[in-house]
């Protein structure tokens, strides 16, 4: 079992899909970093992309933070978007400092549960839309609310179906970030941040739980990060 532990629109911009038709993601390289389920998470996200019927391709690479992975491959030459989630017992080594360098260089970063209660060594938490809370829990929410119109959520169902999944608690926005979706139990669900040349997304969801709608939201987040939707 894993360790369970509105702001204004300043700096916020909404990209438009080219041509207004089916999104074309081109050829994107995605890095997924997490626990021993990380390869399965990458496969599930690939399936979510396929299920949405978008054109283009996503090439996933995955790494388990088991003490040997350092994040030295985290460069914008290697990856367009990095996705990071946490779990108990992971050894983050130098992953945090390399994630910081990736964001500073303009890399796009999507963070997920339990990033906000299990510390990534050396990571600067202003590189996520939410402040580190140190609190974990779960939600019984089967739906979420779209707080504002945003490309990540605009075309997707608000019915999560799943009755319970792990979350972080007590999440507060970084200055400049925007919350775009809220779970039915009032916990923040998705927040975004245009930060310089980087784009940051936080999703309060533990990807190994393989929720179909949440996985599609992550795929949409990839598209938003890269201005494909």
C-alpha positions as CSV (number, residue, x, y, z in Angstrom):
1,X,0.0,0.0,0.0
2,X,1.4,3.5,-0.8
3,X,2.2,6.0,1.9
4,X,-1.0,8.0,2.2
5,X,-0.4,11.0,3.5
6,X,-8.6,30.2,-6.6
7,X,-6.3,32.1,-7.5
8,X,-6.2,34.9,-10.2
9,X,-5.1,34.3,-13.8
10,X,-1.9,36.2,-13.7
11,X,0.5,34.9,-16.3
12,X,-2.1,32.4,-17.6
13,X,-2.6,31.8,-21.3
14,X,-4.7,29.4,-23.2
15,X,-3.3,27.8,-26.4
16,X,-5.6,26.8,-29.2
17,X,-5.4,23.6,-31.2
18,X,-4.2,24.1,-34.7
19,X,-7.1,24.0,-37.2
20,X,-9.6,23.4,-34.4
21,X,-9.9,19.7,-35.2
22,X,-8.5,16.5,-33.8
23,X,-5.4,17.4,-31.8
24,X,-2.1,16.4,-33.4
25,X,0.6,15.8,-30.8
26,X,3.3,15.4,-33.3
27,X,6.2,13.3,-31.9
28,X,6.7,13.8,-28.2
29,X,9.1,12.2,-25.8
30,X,7.8,11.7,-22.3
31,X,9.6,10.7,-19.1
32,X,7.7,9.0,-16.3
33,X,9.4,8.7,-12.9
34,X,7.9,6.9,-9.9
35,X,7.7,3.6,-8.0
36,X,8.0,0.0,-9.1
37,X,4.7,0.4,-11.1
38,X,6.1,3.1,-13.3
39,X,6.4,1.0,-16.4
40,X,2.8,0.0,-16.1
41,X,1.8,3.7,-15.5
42,X,3.6,4.6,-18.8
43,X,1.7,1.8,-20.6
44,X,-1.6,3.0,-19.2
45,X,-0.9,6.6,-20.3
46,X,-0.1,5.3,-23.8
47,X,-3.4,3.4,-23.8
48,X,-5.2,6.6,-22.7
49,X,-3.6,8.5,-25.6
50,X,-4.8,5.8,-28.0
51,X,-8.3,5.9,-26.6
52,X,-8.6,9.6,-27.2
53,X,-8.1,9.1,-30.9
54,X,-5.5,11.9,-31.3
55,X,-2.9,11.9,-34.0
56,X,0.8,11.9,-33.6
57,X,2.8,9.8,-31.2
58,X,4.0,9.7,-27.6
59,X,7.2,7.8,-26.8
60,X,7.4,7.0,-23.1
61,X,10.5,6.2,-21.1
62,X,10.1,5.2,-17.4
63,X,12.4,5.0,-14.4
64,X,12.0,3.6,-10.9
65,X,13.4,5.9,-8.2
66,X,15.0,2.9,-6.5
67,X,18.3,4.5,-5.5
68,X,20.2,3.9,-8.8
69,X,18.3,6.3,-11.0
70,X,19.8,9.8,-10.7
71,X,17.8,11.8,-13.3
72,X,20.9,12.6,-15.3
73,X,18.9,12.0,-18.5
74,X,16.4,14.8,-17.6
75,X,17.3,17.3,-20.3
76,X,15.1,19.1,-22.8
77,X,17.0,17.4,-25.6
78,X,15.9,14.0,-24.4
79,X,12.3,14.8,-23.2
80,X,9.5,17.2,-23.9
81,X,7.6,16.5,-20.7
82,X,8.4,14.8,-17.4
83,X,5.8,13.2,-15.2
84,X,6.7,12.5,-11.5
85,X,4.7,10.8,-8.8
86,X,6.0,9.5,-5.4
87,X,5.5,6.6,-3.1
88,X,7.0,5.4,0.2
89,X,10.5,4.0,0.3
90,X,11.8,5.7,-2.8
91,X,15.4,6.9,-2.9
92,X,15.4,10.2,-4.9
93,X,19.2,10.6,-5.0
94,X,19.9,13.6,-7.3
95,X,16.6,13.4,-9.2
96,X,15.4,16.6,-7.5
97,X,18.2,18.8,-8.6
98,X,18.0,17.4,-12.2
99,X,14.3,18.0,-12.2
100,X,15.0,21.6,-11.2
101,X,17.5,22.0,-14.1
102,X,14.9,20.5,-16.5
103,X,12.3,23.1,-15.5
104,X,14.8,26.0,-15.6
105,X,15.7,25.0,-19.1
106,X,12.1,25.2,-20.1
107,X,11.1,21.6,-19.6
108,X,7.4,20.8,-18.9
109,X,6.7,19.0,-15.7
110,X,3.5,17.2,-14.5
111,X,3.5,16.2,-10.8
112,X,1.1,13.8,-9.1
113,X,0.4,12.3,-5.6
114,X,2.4,11.9,-3.3
115,X,4.9,14.5,-4.5
116,X,3.4,16.9,-1.8
117,X,4.0,14.8,1.2
118,X,7.0,12.6,0.4
119,X,10.0,14.8,-0.2
120,X,12.0,14.6,-3.4
121,X,15.6,15.3,-2.2
122,X,16.9,18.6,-3.7
123,X,13.7,19.4,-5.5
124,X,12.5,23.0,-5.5
125,X,8.7,22.8,-4.7
126,X,8.1,26.1,-6.5
127,X,8.5,23.9,-9.6
128,X,5.0,22.5,-8.9
129,X,1.7,24.5,-8.8
130,X,1.1,23.5,-5.1
131,X,3.0,24.2,-1.9
132,X,4.4,21.1,-0.2
133,X,1.8,20.1,2.4
134,X,3.2,17.0,4.2
135,X,-0.4,15.7,4.3
136,X,-1.9,12.6,2.6
137,X,-5.3,10.9,2.5
138,X,-7.9,9.6,0.1
139,X,-11.1,10.7,-1.6
140,X,-14.4,9.1,-2.1
141,X,-15.2,11.5,-4.9
142,X,-16.7,10.0,-8.1
143,X,-16.9,13.4,-9.8
144,X,-15.0,16.6,-10.1
145,X,-15.9,20.2,-11.0
146,X,-14.3,22.2,-13.8
147,X,-13.5,25.5,-12.0
148,X,-12.8,27.4,-15.2
149,X,-12.7,26.5,-18.9
150,X,-9.3,25.1,-19.7
151,X,-7.9,22.9,-22.5
152,X,-6.9,20.1,-20.1
153,X,-10.5,19.5,-18.9
154,X,-12.7,21.1,-21.6
155,X,-13.6,17.9,-23.6
156,X,-13.5,15.3,-20.9
157,X,-16.2,13.8,-18.6
158,X,-16.3,14.9,-15.0
159,X,-17.4,11.3,-13.9
160,X,-14.3,9.6,-12.4
161,X,-16.3,6.4,-11.7
162,X,-13.8,5.2,-9.2
163,X,-15.2,5.4,-5.6
164,X,-11.9,5.9,-3.8
165,X,-8.3,6.9,-4.7
166,X,-5.3,8.3,-2.9
167,X,-4.7,12.0,-2.7
168,X,-2.7,14.7,-1.0
169,X,-4.5,16.9,1.5
170,X,-4.2,20.6,2.4
171,X,-2.9,21.7,-1.0
172,X,-2.5,25.4,-1.4
173,X,-1.6,27.2,-4.6
174,X,1.8,28.7,-5.3
175,X,1.6,32.4,-6.1
176,X,0.9,32.6,-9.9
177,X,-0.6,29.2,-10.3
178,X,-4.3,28.6,-11.1
179,X,-6.6,25.8,-9.9
180,X,-8.8,24.5,-12.8
181,X,-10.6,21.5,-11.2
182,X,-11.8,20.5,-7.8
183,X,-12.8,17.0,-6.5
184,X,-16.4,16.6,-5.2
185,X,-15.1,16.5,-1.6
186,X,-13.6,20.0,-2.2
187,X,-9.9,18.9,-2.5
188,X,-8.0,20.6,-5.3
189,X,-7.8,18.2,-8.3
190,X,-5.8,19.9,-11.0
191,X,-3.7,23.1,-11.0
192,X,-1.6,24.7,-13.7
193,X,1.2,27.3,-13.9
194,X,2.9,29.1,-16.8
195,X,6.2,29.8,-15.2
196,X,8.6,31.5,-17.5
197,X,9.3,29.1,-20.4
198,X,8.2,26.1,-18.4
199,X,4.6,24.8,-18.0
200,X,3.7,23.0,-14.8
201,X,0.7,20.8,-14.0
202,X,-0.3,19.3,-10.7
203,X,-2.8,16.5,-10.5
204,X,-4.0,15.2,-7.1
205,X,-4.2,11.5,-8.2
206,X,-1.9,8.5,-7.7
207,X,-1.2,7.2,-11.3
208,X,-0.7,3.5,-10.4
209,X,-4.5,3.4,-9.5
210,X,-5.2,3.6,-13.2
211,X,-8.3,5.7,-13.4
212,X,-9.3,6.0,-17.0
213,X,-10.5,9.6,-16.9
214,X,-7.5,10.8,-14.7
215,X,-5.2,9.1,-17.2
216,X,-6.8,11.0,-20.1
217,X,-6.5,14.2,-18.1
218,X,-2.7,13.6,-17.8
219,X,-2.6,13.0,-21.6
220,X,-4.5,16.3,-22.1
221,X,-2.0,17.9,-19.7
222,X,0.8,16.7,-21.9
223,X,-1.0,18.3,-24.9
224,X,-1.4,21.6,-23.0
225,X,2.2,21.7,-21.8
226,X,3.3,21.4,-25.5
227,X,0.5,23.7,-26.9
228,X,-1.0,20.9,-28.8
229,X,-4.6,21.5,-27.6
